[in-house]
């Protein structure tokens, strides 16, 4: 996840979709007791937050550049 700043916005959107799907699968696995590592959910949430933070920062920079 260290290469977030070097990815394009389109790539970040794809990565965000993948992470959200992973989190959904994790939650279903957790209810079915298939999951062994419960910290994985927290790590996925943090990755989602990092991606969203970068996307929002880019949008703000783009809006400031136009103004």
MARKE-494306 format. One line per 5 residues: their letters; for each residue x, y, z of C-alpha. Coordinates in Angstrom, 2 decimals. Layout:
<pts>
a	X,Y,Z ~ ...
</pts>
This chain:
<pts>
xxxxx	0.00,0.00,0.00 ~ 3.01,2.28,-0.04 ~ 2.58,2.97,-3.73 ~ -0.81,4.68,-3.41 ~ 0.54,8.06,-4.43
xxxxx	2.04,6.69,-7.63 ~ -1.20,5.02,-8.82 ~ -3.71,6.69,-11.09 ~ -7.18,7.55,-9.90 ~ -8.65,4.77,-12.02
xxxxx	-6.29,2.22,-10.45 ~ -7.20,3.46,-6.99 ~ -10.89,3.01,-7.75 ~ -10.24,-0.58,-8.85 ~ -8.18,-1.24,-5.72
xxxxx	-10.94,0.25,-3.58 ~ -13.50,-2.07,-5.15 ~ -11.25,-5.07,-4.52 ~ -10.70,-4.13,-0.88 ~ -14.42,-3.59,-0.27
xxxxx	-15.14,-7.01,-1.78 ~ -12.44,-8.55,0.44 ~ -14.02,-6.93,3.49 ~ -17.44,-8.27,2.51 ~ -16.02,-11.78,2.08
xxxxx	-14.18,-11.44,5.38 ~ -17.39,-10.55,7.21 ~ -19.24,-13.52,5.72 ~ -16.33,-15.79,6.57 ~ -16.28,-14.45,10.10
xxxxx	-19.93,-15.32,10.65 ~ -19.25,-18.80,9.26 ~ -16.12,-19.21,11.43 ~ -13.90,-19.76,8.39 ~ -11.60,-16.87,9.31
xxxxx	-8.51,-17.61,11.37 ~ -6.91,-14.14,11.44 ~ -9.37,-11.65,12.90 ~ -6.91,-8.75,12.52 ~ -7.22,-9.08,8.75
xxxxx	-10.53,-7.16,8.85 ~ -8.92,-4.22,10.60 ~ -6.09,-4.17,8.07 ~ -8.51,-4.17,5.16 ~ -10.46,-1.29,6.70
xxxxx	-7.24,0.70,7.12 ~ -6.31,0.09,3.48 ~ -9.75,1.30,2.39 ~ -9.34,4.42,4.51 ~ -5.89,5.11,3.00
xxxxx	-7.24,4.82,-0.53 ~ -10.23,7.06,0.23 ~ -7.97,9.63,1.87 ~ -5.74,9.76,-1.21 ~ -8.72,10.02,-3.58
xxxxx	-10.26,12.85,-1.54 ~ -6.94,14.71,-1.38 ~ -6.59,14.48,-5.16 ~ -10.13,15.75,-5.68 ~ -9.49,18.71,-3.38
xxxxx	-6.24,19.51,-5.18 ~ -8.06,19.38,-8.51 ~ -10.81,21.68,-7.23 ~ -8.26,24.15,-5.86 ~ -6.35,24.18,-9.14
xx	-9.52,25.17,-11.03 ~ -10.44,27.98,-8.64
</pts>
